[in-house]
């Protein structure tokens, strides 16, 4: 199984949150790319974020964002030889 374009867009939205805490919110503007707007809507419908246009992370969203950030950090870590 591989990531779909929708999954990638959702991960990109989760990565917009600076931390996995619910202290930092975001706003997806109506002028954003349609794929970003749709991703935020799916995350809202899935219970990951508090508003259809961003808002704050829910507890589920906080866990997902934390894992997304960790995965990116792991993939971007220098390769030890």
Gaussian input, Z-matrix of N, CA and C with variables (Angstrom, degrees):
# hf/3-21g

backbone

0 1
 N
 C     1     B1
 C     2     B2     1     A1
 N     3     B3     2     A2     1     D1
 C     4     B4     3     A3     2     D2
 C     5     B5     4     A4     3     D3
 N     6     B6     5     A5     4     D4
 C     7     B7     6     A6     5     D5
 C     8     B8     7     A7     6     D6
 N     9     B9     8     A8     7     D7
 C    10    B10     9     A9     8     D8
 C    11    B11    10    A10     9     D9
 N    12    B12    11    A11    10    D10
 C    13    B13    12    A12    11    D11
 C    14    B14    13    A13    12    D12
 N    15    B15    14    A14    13    D13
 C    16    B16    15    A15    14    D14
 C    17    B17    16    A16    15    D15
 N    18    B18    17    A17    16    D16
 C    19    B19    18    A18    17    D17
 C    20    B20    19    A19    18    D18
 N    21    B21    20    A20    19    D19
 C    22    B22    21    A21    20    D20
 C    23    B23    22    A22    21    D21
 N    24    B24    23    A23    22    D22
 C    25    B25    24    A24    23    D23
 C    26    B26    25    A25    24    D24
 N    27    B27    26    A26    25    D25
 C    28    B28    27    A27    26    D26
 C    29    B29    28    A28    27    D27
 N    30    B30    29    A29    28    D28
 C    31    B31    30    A30    29    D29
 C    32    B32    31    A31    30    D30
 N    33    B33    32    A32    31    D31
 C    34    B34    33    A33    32    D32
 C    35    B35    34    A34    33    D33
 N    36    B36    35    A35    34    D34
 C    37    B37    36    A36    35    D35
 C    38    B38    37    A37    36    D36
 N    39    B39    38    A38    37    D37
 C    40    B40    39    A39    38    D38
 C    41    B41    40    A40    39    D39
 N    42    B42    41    A41    40    D40
 C    43    B43    42    A42    41    D41
 C    44    B44    43    A43    42    D42
 N    45    B45    44    A44    43    D43
 C    46    B46    45    A45    44    D44
 C    47    B47    46    A46    45    D45
 N    48    B48    47    A47    46    D46
 C    49    B49    48    A48    47    D47
 C    50    B50    49    A49    48    D48
 N    51    B51    50    A50    49    D49
 C    52    B52    51    A51    50    D50
 C    53    B53    52    A52    51    D51
 N    54    B54    53    A53    52    D52
 C    55    B55    54    A54    53    D53
 C    56    B56    55    A55    54    D54
 N    57    B57    56    A56    55    D55
 C    58    B58    57    A57    56    D56
 C    59    B59    58    A58    57    D57
 N    60    B60    59    A59    58    D58
 C    61    B61    60    A60    59    D59
 C    62    B62    61    A61    60    D60
 N    63    B63    62    A62    61    D61
 C    64    B64    63    A63    62    D62
 C    65    B65    64    A64    63    D63
 N    66    B66    65    A65    64    D64
 C    67    B67    66    A66    65    D65
 C    68    B68    67    A67    66    D66
 N    69    B69    68    A68    67    D67
 C    70    B70    69    A69    68    D68
 C    71    B71    70    A70    69    D69
 N    72    B72    71    A71    70    D70
 C    73    B73    72    A72    71    D71
 C    74    B74    73    A73    72    D72
 N    75    B75    74    A74    73    D73
 C    76    B76    75    A75    74    D74
 C    77    B77    76    A76    75    D75
 N    78    B78    77    A77    76    D76
 C    79    B79    78    A78    77    D77
 C    80    B80    79    A79    78    D78
 N    81    B81    80    A80    79    D79
 C    82    B82    81    A81    80    D80
 C    83    B83    82    A82    81    D81
 N    84    B84    83    A83    82    D82
 C    85    B85    84    A84    83    D83
 C    86    B86    85    A85    84    D84
 N    87    B87    86    A86    85    D85
 C    88    B88    87    A87    86    D86
 C    89    B89    88    A88    87    D87
 N    90    B90    89    A89    88    D88
 C    91    B91    90    A90    89    D89
 C    92    B92    91    A91    90    D90
 N    93    B93    92    A92    91    D91
 C    94    B94    93    A93    92    D92
 C    95    B95    94    A94    93    D93
 N    96    B96    95    A95    94    D94
 C    97    B97    96    A96    95    D95
 C    98    B98    97    A97    96    D96
 N    99    B99    98    A98    97    D97
 C   100   B100    99    A99    98    D98
 C   101   B101   100   A100    99    D99
 N   102   B102   101   A101   100   D100
 C   103   B103   102   A102   101   D101
 C   104   B104   103   A103   102   D102
 N   105   B105   104   A104   103   D103
 C   106   B106   105   A105   104   D104
 C   107   B107   106   A106   105   D105
 N   108   B108   107   A107   106   D106
 C   109   B109   108   A108   107   D107
 C   110   B110   109   A109   108   D108
 N   111   B111   110   A110   109   D109
 C   112   B112   111   A111   110   D110
 C   113   B113   112   A112   111   D111
 N   114   B114   113   A113   112   D112
 C   115   B115   114   A114   113   D113
 C   116   B116   115   A115   114   D114
 N   117   B117   116   A116   115   D115
 C   118   B118   117   A117   116   D116
 C   119   B119   118   A118   117   D117
 N   120   B120   119   A119   118   D118
 C   121   B121   120   A120   119   D119
 C   122   B122   121   A121   120   D120
 N   123   B123   122   A122   121   D121
 C   124   B124   123   A123   122   D122
 C   125   B125   124   A124   123   D123
 N   126   B126   125   A125   124   D124
 C   127   B127   126   A126   125   D125
 C   128   B128   127   A127   126   D126
 N   129   B129   128   A128   127   D127
 C   130   B130   129   A129   128   D128
 C   131   B131   130   A130   129   D129
 N   132   B132   131   A131   130   D130
 C   133   B133   132   A132   131   D131
 C   134   B134   133   A133   132   D132
 N   135   B135   134   A134   133   D133
 C   136   B136   135   A135   134   D134
 C   137   B137   136   A136   135   D135
 N   138   B138   137   A137   136   D136
 C   139   B139   138   A138   137   D137
 C   140   B140   139   A139   138   D138
 N   141   B141   140   A140   139   D139
 C   142   B142   141   A141   140   D140
 C   143   B143   142   A142   141   D141
 N   144   B144   143   A143   142   D142
 C   145   B145   144   A144   143   D143
 C   146   B146   145   A145   144   D144
 N   147   B147   146   A146   145   D145
 C   148   B148   147   A147   146   D146
 C   149   B149   148   A148   147   D147
 N   150   B150   149   A149   148   D148
 C   151   B151   150   A150   149   D149
 C   152   B152   151   A151   150   D150
 N   153   B153   152   A152   151   D151
 C   154   B154   153   A153   152   D152
 C   155   B155   154   A154   153   D153
 N   156   B156   155   A155   154   D154
 C   157   B157   156   A156   155   D155
 C   158   B158   157   A157   156   D156
 N   159   B159   158   A158   157   D157
 C   160   B160   159   A159   158   D158
 C   161   B161   160   A160   159   D159
 N   162   B162   161   A161   160   D160
 C   163   B163   162   A162   161   D161
 C   164   B164   163   A163   162   D162
 N   165   B165   164   A164   163   D163
 C   166   B166   165   A165   164   D164
 C   167   B167   166   A166   165   D165
 N   168   B168   167   A167   166   D166
 C   169   B169   168   A168   167   D167
 C   170   B170   169   A169   168   D168
 N   171   B171   170   A170   169   D169
 C   172   B172   171   A171   170   D170
 C   173   B173   172   A172   171   D171
 N   174   B174   173   A173   172   D172
 C   175   B175   174   A174   173   D173
 C   176   B176   175   A175   174   D174
 N   177   B177   176   A176   175   D175
 C   178   B178   177   A177   176   D176
 C   179   B179   178   A178   177   D177
 N   180   B180   179   A179   178   D178
 C   181   B181   180   A180   179   D179
 C   182   B182   181   A181   180   D180
 N   183   B183   182   A182   181   D181
 C   184   B184   183   A183   182   D182
 C   185   B185   184   A184   183   D183
 N   186   B186   185   A185   184   D184
 C   187   B187   186   A186   185   D185
 C   188   B188   187   A187   186   D186
 N   189   B189   188   A188   187   D187
 C   190   B190   189   A189   188   D188
 C   191   B191   190   A190   189   D189
 N   192   B192   191   A191   190   D190
 C   193   B193   192   A192   191   D191
 C   194   B194   193   A193   192   D192
 N   195   B195   194   A194   193   D193
 C   196   B196   195   A195   194   D194
 C   197   B197   196   A196   195   D195
 N   198   B198   197   A197   196   D196
 C   199   B199   198   A198   197   D197
 C   200   B200   199   A199   198   D198
 N   201   B201   200   A200   199   D199
 C   202   B202   201   A201   200   D200
 C   203   B203   202   A202   201   D201
 N   204   B204   203   A203   202   D202
 C   205   B205   204   A204   203   D203
 C   206   B206   205   A205   204   D204
 N   207   B207   206   A206   205   D205
 C   208   B208   207   A207   206   D206
 C   209   B209   208   A208   207   D207
 N   210   B210   209   A209   208   D208
 C   211   B211   210   A210   209   D209
 C   212   B212   211   A211   210   D210
 N   213   B213   212   A212   211   D211
 C   214   B214   213   A213   212   D212
 C   215   B215   214   A214   213   D213
 N   216   B216   215   A215   214   D214
 C   217   B217   216   A216   215   D215
 C   218   B218   217   A217   216   D216
 N   219   B219   218   A218   217   D217
 C   220   B220   219   A219   218   D218
 C   221   B221   220   A220   219   D219
 N   222   B222   221   A221   220   D220
 C   223   B223   222   A222   221   D221
 C   224   B224   223   A223   222   D222
 N   225   B225   224   A224   223   D223
 C   226   B226   225   A225   224   D224
 C   227   B227   226   A226   225   D225
 N   228   B228   227   A227   226   D226
 C   229   B229   228   A228   227   D227
 C   230   B230   229   A229   228   D228
 N   231   B231   230   A230   229   D229
 C   232   B232   231   A231   230   D230
 C   233   B233   232   A232   231   D231
 N   234   B234   233   A233   232   D232
 C   235   B235   234   A234   233   D233
 C   236   B236   235   A235   234   D234
 N   237   B237   236   A236   235   D235
 C   238   B238   237   A237   236   D236
 C   239   B239   238   A238   237   D237
 N   240   B240   239   A239   238   D238
 C   241   B241   240   A240   239   D239
 C   242   B242   241   A241   240   D240

   B1=1.4520
   B2=1.5230
   B3=1.2982
   B4=1.4638
   B5=1.5263
   B6=1.3187
   B7=1.4553
   B8=1.5255
   B9=1.3059
   B10=1.4574
   B11=1.5282
   B12=1.3172
   B13=1.4681
   B14=1.5334
   B15=1.3272
   B16=1.4645
   B17=1.5219
   B18=1.3646
   B19=1.4635
   B20=1.5238
   B21=1.3162
   B22=1.4656
   B23=1.5215
   B24=1.3183
   B25=1.4720
   B26=1.5254
   B27=1.3241
   B28=1.4686
   B29=1.5211
   B30=1.3240
   B31=1.4616
   B32=1.5259
   B33=1.3207
   B34=1.4640
   B35=1.5284
   B36=1.3240
   B37=1.4677
   B38=1.5193
   B39=1.3247
   B40=1.4703
   B41=1.5217
   B42=1.3371
   B43=1.4651
   B44=1.5251
   B45=1.3260
   B46=1.4703
   B47=1.5267
   B48=1.3271
   B49=1.4617
   B50=1.5208
   B51=1.3279
   B52=1.4594
   B53=1.5213
   B54=1.3119
   B55=1.4554
   B56=1.5167
   B57=1.2994
   B58=1.4613
   B59=1.5272
   B60=1.3185
   B61=1.4622
   B62=1.5172
   B63=1.3052
   B64=1.4653
   B65=1.5281
   B66=1.3343
   B67=1.4594
   B68=1.5213
   B69=1.3079
   B70=1.4603
   B71=1.5241
   B72=1.3183
   B73=1.4490
   B74=1.5154
   B75=1.3279
   B76=1.4590
   B77=1.5231
   B78=1.3099
   B79=1.4630
   B80=1.5219
   B81=1.3245
   B82=1.4532
   B83=1.5237
   B84=1.3052
   B85=1.4595
   B86=1.5173
   B87=1.3098
   B88=1.4666
   B89=1.5150
   B90=1.3334
   B91=1.4590
   B92=1.5298
   B93=1.3397
   B94=1.4660
   B95=1.5303
   B96=1.3087
   B97=1.4578
   B98=1.5289
   B99=1.3253
   B100=1.4693
   B101=1.5219
   B102=1.3333
   B103=1.4673
   B104=1.5273
   B105=1.3340
   B106=1.4677
   B107=1.5302
   B108=1.3164
   B109=1.4638
   B110=1.5164
   B111=1.3235
   B112=1.4702
   B113=1.5268
   B114=1.3282
   B115=1.4615
   B116=1.5275
   B117=1.3219
   B118=1.4709
   B119=1.5251
   B120=1.3153
   B121=1.4631
   B122=1.5265
   B123=1.3364
   B124=1.4684
   B125=1.5240
   B126=1.3336
   B127=1.4673
   B128=1.5264
   B129=1.3160
   B130=1.4603
   B131=1.5247
   B132=1.3230
   B133=1.4605
   B134=1.5269
   B135=1.3295
   B136=1.4584
   B137=1.5157
   B138=1.3320
   B139=1.4555
   B140=1.5187
   B141=1.3309
   B142=1.4609
   B143=1.5244
   B144=1.3342
   B145=1.4601
   B146=1.5314
   B147=1.3202
   B148=1.4669
   B149=1.5178
   B150=1.3174
   B151=1.4590
   B152=1.5207
   B153=1.3113
   B154=1.4609
   B155=1.5299
   B156=1.3169
   B157=1.4669
   B158=1.5270
   B159=1.3046
   B160=1.4654
   B161=1.4998
   B162=1.3180
   B163=1.4554
   B164=1.5141
   B165=1.3192
   B166=1.4608
   B167=1.5142
   B168=1.3233
   B169=1.4488
   B170=1.5238
   B171=1.3114
   B172=1.4570
   B173=1.5353
   B174=1.3343
   B175=1.4696
   B176=1.5386
   B177=1.3278
   B178=1.4659
   B179=1.5242
   B180=1.3125
   B181=1.4565
   B182=1.5153
   B183=1.3185
   B184=1.4587
   B185=1.5251
   B186=1.3134
   B187=1.4695
   B188=1.5226
   B189=1.3313
   B190=1.4656
   B191=1.5212
   B192=1.3285
   B193=1.4662
   B194=1.5236
   B195=1.3172
   B196=1.4591
   B197=1.5233
   B198=1.3232
   B199=1.4614
   B200=1.5296
   B201=1.3280
   B202=1.4610
   B203=1.5239
   B204=1.3336
   B205=1.4691
   B206=1.5291
   B207=1.3220
   B208=1.4696
   B209=1.5223
   B210=1.3189
   B211=1.4587
   B212=1.5223
   B213=1.3135
   B214=1.4732
   B215=1.5225
   B216=1.3295
   B217=1.4689
   B218=1.5309
   B219=1.3213
   B220=1.4739
   B221=1.5299
   B222=1.3141
   B223=1.4584
   B224=1.5216
   B225=1.3131
   B226=1.4568
   B227=1.5186
   B228=1.3219
   B229=1.4594
   B230=1.5328
   B231=1.3294
   B232=1.4653
   B233=1.5328
   B234=1.3158
   B235=1.4634
   B236=1.5185
   B237=1.3230
   B238=1.4657
   B239=1.5171
   B240=1.3092
   B241=1.4695
   B242=1.4915
   A1=108.21
   A2=115.80
   A3=120.02
   A4=109.47
   A5=115.10
   A6=120.34
   A7=109.97
   A8=115.97
   A9=121.25
   A10=108.17
   A11=117.92
   A12=119.20
   A13=111.64
   A14=116.91
   A15=120.67
   A16=110.75
   A17=116.62
   A18=120.53
   A19=111.01
   A20=116.27
   A21=120.18
   A22=111.06
   A23=117.03
   A24=120.37
   A25=110.38
   A26=117.03
   A27=120.30
   A28=110.97
   A29=117.05
   A30=120.44
   A31=111.19
   A32=116.54
   A33=120.29
   A34=111.02
   A35=117.11
   A36=119.86
   A37=109.71
   A38=117.91
   A39=120.09
   A40=111.12
   A41=117.19
   A42=120.61
   A43=111.75
   A44=118.24
   A45=120.66
   A46=111.70
   A47=116.49
   A48=120.06
   A49=107.80
   A50=116.33
   A51=121.02
   A52=112.74
   A53=116.95
   A54=120.42
   A55=108.41
   A56=115.47
   A57=120.37
   A58=112.16
   A59=117.19
   A60=119.33
   A61=109.01
   A62=116.74
   A63=119.19
   A64=110.78
   A65=117.10
   A66=120.89
   A67=112.89
   A68=117.41
   A69=121.61
   A70=109.59
   A71=116.25
   A72=120.61
   A73=111.11
   A74=115.66
   A75=120.94
   A76=108.98
   A77=115.84
   A78=122.82
   A79=107.39
   A80=116.29
   A81=121.45
   A82=106.61
   A83=116.90
   A84=120.65
   A85=111.24
   A86=116.13
   A87=120.97
   A88=112.06
   A89=117.41
   A90=121.11
   A91=112.45
   A92=117.19
   A93=120.97
   A94=109.77
   A95=115.40
   A96=120.70
   A97=109.41
   A98=117.69
   A99=120.32
   A100=113.62
   A101=117.48
   A102=119.90
   A103=111.56
   A104=116.98
   A105=121.83
   A106=109.81
   A107=116.63
   A108=121.02
   A109=110.02
   A110=117.11
   A111=121.02
   A112=110.89
   A113=117.22
   A114=120.92
   A115=110.23
   A116=117.16
   A117=120.70
   A118=110.02
   A119=117.28
   A120=120.06
   A121=110.82
   A122=117.47
   A123=120.78
   A124=111.00
   A125=116.86
   A126=119.58
   A127=110.75
   A128=117.02
   A129=120.78
   A130=110.37
   A131=116.24
   A132=120.57
   A133=112.04
   A134=116.79
   A135=121.80
   A136=114.02
   A137=116.86
   A138=120.34
   A139=115.16
   A140=117.07
   A141=120.73
   A142=112.97
   A143=116.91
   A144=121.57
   A145=109.33
   A146=116.02
   A147=120.70
   A148=114.98
   A149=117.92
   A150=121.33
   A151=109.67
   A152=116.24
   A153=120.76
   A154=111.53
   A155=117.34
   A156=121.64
   A157=112.24
   A158=116.80
   A159=120.84
   A160=111.93
   A161=116.36
   A162=119.75
   A163=110.82
   A164=114.68
   A165=121.47
   A166=110.47
   A167=115.68
   A168=120.61
   A169=110.43
   A170=116.58
   A171=121.42
   A172=106.80
   A173=119.06
   A174=118.64
   A175=112.35
   A176=117.29
   A177=120.65
   A178=110.40
   A179=116.97
   A180=121.54
   A181=112.58
   A182=116.00
   A183=120.56
   A184=110.46
   A185=116.74
   A186=121.09
   A187=110.25
   A188=116.51
   A189=120.42
   A190=111.27
   A191=117.61
   A192=121.30
   A193=110.68
   A194=116.56
   A195=119.91
   A196=109.93
   A197=117.32
   A198=121.02
   A199=111.18
   A200=117.12
   A201=120.61
   A202=110.58
   A203=116.88
   A204=120.73
   A205=110.79
   A206=116.79
   A207=119.79
   A208=111.41
   A209=117.15
   A210=120.31
   A211=110.92
   A212=117.43
   A213=120.26
   A214=110.34
   A215=116.87
   A216=119.74
   A217=110.99
   A218=116.27
   A219=120.04
   A220=110.92
   A221=117.21
   A222=120.53
   A223=112.23
   A224=117.70
   A225=121.70
   A226=114.04
   A227=116.83
   A228=120.38
   A229=109.34
   A230=115.86
   A231=118.25
   A232=110.09
   A233=114.73
   A234=120.17
   A235=108.12
   A236=115.10
   A237=120.40
   A238=108.79
   A239=115.78
   A240=119.65
   A241=111.22
   D1=137.32
   D2=178.26
   D3=-123.10
   D4=166.82
   D5=178.81
   D6=-69.19
   D7=139.57
   D8=174.12
   D9=-87.20
   D10=164.88
   D11=174.49
   D12=-57.68
   D13=-33.83
   D14=178.38
   D15=-66.82
   D16=-41.67
   D17=176.90
   D18=-60.35
   D19=-44.35
   D20=-179.76
   D21=-61.96
   D22=-41.33
   D23=178.62
   D24=-64.68
   D25=-40.05
   D26=178.46
   D27=-64.94
   D28=-41.36
   D29=176.88
   D30=-62.87
   D31=-39.70
   D32=177.65
   D33=-61.63
   D34=-40.33
   D35=177.67
   D36=-65.59
   D37=-44.67
   D38=178.55
   D39=-60.28
   D40=-33.93
   D41=-179.90
   D42=-71.50
   D43=-16.16
   D44=177.23
   D45=-68.80
   D46=-23.44
   D47=177.18
   D48=-75.18
   D49=124.85
   D50=-174.69
   D51=-64.31
   D52=-33.82
   D53=179.04
   D54=-143.06
   D55=169.12
   D56=-178.55
   D57=-83.89
   D58=4.62
   D59=176.77
   D60=-80.62
   D61=166.64
   D62=178.47
   D63=-95.37
   D64=23.38
   D65=-179.24
   D66=-88.44
   D67=-23.13
   D68=-177.83
   D69=-111.25
   D70=118.30
   D71=177.14
   D72=-103.22
   D73=168.51
   D74=176.07
   D75=-132.64
   D76=164.73
   D77=176.66
   D78=-131.46
   D79=121.11
   D80=174.17
   D81=-92.41
   D82=113.71
   D83=-176.79
   D84=-76.89
   D85=155.60
   D86=-178.39
   D87=-66.61
   D88=-13.07
   D89=177.44
   D90=-91.68
   D91=1.42
   D92=179.16
   D93=-67.58
   D94=165.60
   D95=176.76
   D96=-56.29
   D97=139.94
   D98=178.90
   D99=-54.77
   D100=-34.47
   D101=179.52
   D102=-66.43
   D103=-33.97
   D104=178.71
   D105=-71.59
   D106=-43.29
   D107=177.76
   D108=-61.08
   D109=-45.02
   D110=179.81
   D111=-65.19
   D112=-38.68
   D113=179.15
   D114=-63.00
   D115=-43.43
   D116=178.65
   D117=-63.34
   D118=-39.99
   D119=178.34
   D120=-62.37
   D121=-42.50
   D122=178.45
   D123=-65.31
   D124=-40.71
   D125=178.67
   D126=-64.38
   D127=-38.14
   D128=176.72
   D129=-64.25
   D130=-48.07
   D131=-179.97
   D132=-62.26
   D133=-31.00
   D134=178.89
   D135=-82.97
   D136=-3.69
   D137=178.53
   D138=83.73
   D139=19.59
   D140=-179.38
   D141=-88.50
   D142=-31.33
   D143=-179.01
   D144=-130.58
   D145=159.90
   D146=-171.02
   D147=-86.41
   D148=-18.47
   D149=-178.44
   D150=-131.84
   D151=150.96
   D152=-179.42
   D153=-62.76
   D154=-24.39
   D155=179.64
   D156=-109.88
   D157=27.41
   D158=176.97
   D159=122.34
   D160=-101.93
   D161=-177.45
   D162=75.18
   D163=-138.71
   D164=-177.23
   D165=-113.21
   D166=161.83
   D167=174.82
   D168=-74.30
   D169=140.64
   D170=169.82
   D171=-83.31
   D172=175.21
   D173=174.99
   D174=-56.06
   D175=-41.21
   D176=176.84
   D177=-63.70
   D178=-44.20
   D179=178.77
   D180=-63.70
   D181=-36.59
   D182=178.19
   D183=-62.31
   D184=-43.48
   D185=177.65
   D186=-64.00
   D187=-45.47
   D188=-179.71
   D189=-62.66
   D190=-44.30
   D191=-179.93
   D192=-64.55
   D193=-40.06
   D194=178.56
   D195=-60.77
   D196=-45.51
   D197=179.50
   D198=-65.60
   D199=-39.12
   D200=178.49
   D201=-61.89
   D202=-45.34
   D203=179.15
   D204=-64.13
   D205=-41.55
   D206=179.12
   D207=-63.68
   D208=-41.66
   D209=179.57
   D210=-63.02
   D211=-45.61
   D212=178.87
   D213=-61.93
   D214=-42.32
   D215=177.85
   D216=-60.76
   D217=-42.97
   D218=179.95
   D219=-65.26
   D220=-43.42
   D221=-179.07
   D222=-68.34
   D223=-27.67
   D224=-178.98
   D225=-96.50
   D226=1.96
   D227=179.96
   D228=-68.28
   D229=146.57
   D230=177.73
   D231=-63.20
   D232=144.08
   D233=179.27
   D234=-82.75
   D235=125.41
   D236=179.04
   D237=-85.77
   D238=136.41
   D239=-179.02
   D240=-116.49

